[in-house]
Amino acid sequence: MVSEIIWEPLDYTGSLPPASFGHTLAQISKTRILLFGGAIGNPGDYRMTNNAYVYNLFKSSWSILHGILS
């Protein structure tokens, strides 16, 4: 028997990252995920970023990291 996957929106707090594409996600601890870089805008008219955000799985919260790149 195949289980059906159901997607549900999550409640969160903090600084939500902007919608992007081409970013990288990496699990950096048991409770945190790092979102780095990517592009914002539309294909053909976009801007690359060096944004870094951390998502805390237990707290359901986003935090922006400041000052990691010049």
N, C-alpha and C positions, 0 to 999 in steps of 0.2 A: 504494500500500500504506500502511495506517495503522499507526503504531507503537503498541504497548501501553505505557501508563504504569505503572510499578511503583514503589510507595512503599515505602521501607525506613526503619527507625528509624536515627537518627544517634546516635553516641556523642558526648558533650559533657562539658565540665567547667565548674566555676564555680557561680554562683548562678542556678538555674533560675527564671524568672518563674512565678508562680502561674497556673493555668488562668484564662482571662478571656475576655470577649467585649466587643465595641465598642471595642477598642484600635486604635491606629494603628501601622503599620509603615512605616519610611522608610529607604531606603538613604542613608547619610550619607558613605560613602567607598567605594572599590573593595572594601574588605575588611570593612566594618562595617554592621550593620543596627540601627536604633533601634526599640525597642518602647516605646510610651508610653501610659499611662492604661488605660482600660477599666474593666470592672466585674467583680467577683468575687462568686460566690454563684450563686443560681438566679434565673431570670426571675421577677419579682414579689417577690423577697427577695434583693436584691443591694446591694453597696456600691461606689460609684465610687472609683477610685484615681487618684493622680498618680504612680504608679510609672514609673520609666524604667530600661530595661535595654538593654545593647548586646551584640549577638552578633557575634563575630569569626569570619568565614567560614574563614580560614586555620587558626586555632587551634581551631576548633569549641568555643569557650568563651563563656559568658554572664558578664556583669559588671553589677552593679546600680550605678546612678549615685545618689549621695547628695548632698543639699544643693542641688539645682537649683531646688526650689520650697519656699516656706515654708508 
